[in-house]
Amino acid sequence: MRAAFYISDGTAITSEVFGHALLSLFPMEFDHDTISFVETVEKAEAAKIKINKAAKRTGMPPLVFHTFVNNDIRKIIDSCDGVIYNFLEHFVAPLEKELQLDAKPTAHRTHSIHENSYDYRIDAVNYSLANDDGSNVTNYEHADVILVGVSRSGKTPTSLYLALQYGIKAANYPFTDDDMDDLTLPDFLKPHKKKLFGLTIDAQRLIDIRGERLANSKYSSARQCRMEVREVEKLYKKEKIPFLNSTKFSVEEISAKILNETGLQRYKY
Amino acid sequence: MRAAFYISDGTAITSEVFGHALLSLFPMEFDHDTISFVETVEKAEAAKIKINKAAKRTGMPPLVFHTFVNNDIRKIIDSCDGVIYNFLEHFVAPLEKELQLDAKPTAHRTHSIHENSYDYRIDAVNYSLANDDGSNVTNYEHADVILVGVSRSGKTPTSLYLALQYGIKAANYPFTDDDMDDLTLPDFLKPHKKKLFGLTIDAQRLIDIRGERLANSKYSSARQCRMEVREVEKLYKKEKIPFLNSTKFSVEEISAKILNETGLQRYKY
């Protein structure tokens, strides 16, 4: 299998996203390897040896995605037996010209604790955890958004993603069986109605997900799942709560759609 | 302020990472805007109007980072009053030649629910939440890694990041004051010693963080924080538990370092 390396002097997250976006265009499999924190000439030499070994083993030059700005290290990586894809080099000069400003490359520019947004993000994670699953209904004045929906409709992973990635304080509240008789908005949510965002899910998908957790239960029964989905969707429409169906979407997509619809301020790009 | 747009037919996460990596090289501020899910000609026209308005407002062509593969939509965006940076175009042709394979662009290639790793990631988030903060010490046989450390040394955000981003089941267990008299490894951790990874933190940083939560308490006192840090570091060394000091690192960096040191398999690139 063709080897693909993602290399950087930091986390290599940028190199991974860059390489993954390109390789996902090709209908073939790759053997992925990330080499992060290549901050010294010695580590660069070790990375080069690793790449060259993969070239020998596979009989094909590995694809090497990197974003080095330090010349000494870059030269070592560029001299390996792989094919180099350095996405910075095509764009830095045009951007320098456009901005009439020289690029000032420093190590660890992105994904580091020095990003302005970092403390917001950690605060948001702590907030979202403390306000997960209706565990604290008295604290919603500090929320940026409150996700609502039935159990297993995607609220918790989405809340955590919004917090970790964007620094958004996302609480979530589950509508449970007890609420379902003539479902109305609980009193403690009413003052925060503008922050509510609803999730819903196809009943069949809900039956499947709940069945994996608790097979042969009322919780996972077709009748119960259909009723809960019907009730929450009726509530969203009646109360004009914006909502989306999470069935076919990843947490990244759900989060991006929520940002789109609400115009919520994000603390990180 | 110069406007920067990140545009895509999906989440635009790739465009954001790409643009952010480039702009972070320049010591100036930008006014960021993401336009996601531009899947139709109509939405592309609306995006173009938004970019052109920003051009008028700022008197400077906005910087437009995109990754469109659909030609109809791309042409509309490319005809706006901004400067276009399309990072795919420089790399697709060389990669096609190298792989001797035509690129097969489809929408939503990355960050979608169709990625193989998606279910692993959601399972891992559920596992990490259920095994956060020592809440379930009988379930560690399913962990990929168990983070240990004193309260507020970064275990929880790191566990969640490892789960959400990489599909790694990361439990975490806090050493608390009760454990601190002659700190030894609790019996329930001993069978899983190979999965342990320790976090530590500079005592002064710990004093600051705990002080924000509970000022003037034993928990946040200099004496207590110094003692706890000293005890856990002694334990890590005695038990040969790999560990790192989280003080100067982001969750992304801590996670990347843990992956580096442990060689844990990640389910997503």
Interface residues (C-beta under 8 A of the other chain):
Chain A: R2 Y6 G10 T11 A12 I13 T14 E16 V17 F18 G19 H20 A21 L22 L23 S24 L25 F26 P27 M28 H32 T34 S36 F37 P61 L63 T67 V69 V83 Y85 F87 L88 H90 F91 V92 P94 L95 E98 L99 L101 A103 K104 P105 H108 R109 T110 H111 S112 I113 E115 Y118 R121 I122 V125 N126 L129 D132 T156 P157 L160 Y161 L164 K248 F249 S250 V251 E252 E253 S255 A256 K257 L259 N260 R266 Y269
Chain B: R2 Y6 G10 T11 A12 I13 T14 E16 V17 F18 G19 H20 A21 L22 L23 S24 L25 F26 P27 M28 H32 T34 S36 F37 P61 L63 T67 V69 V83 Y85 F87 L88 H90 F91 V92 P94 L95 E98 L99 L101 A103 K104 P105 H108 R109 T110 H111 S112 I113 E115 Y118 R121 I122 V125 N126 L129 D132 T156 P157 L160 Y161 L164 K248 F249 S250 V251 E252 E253 S255 A256 K257 L259 N260 R266 Y269
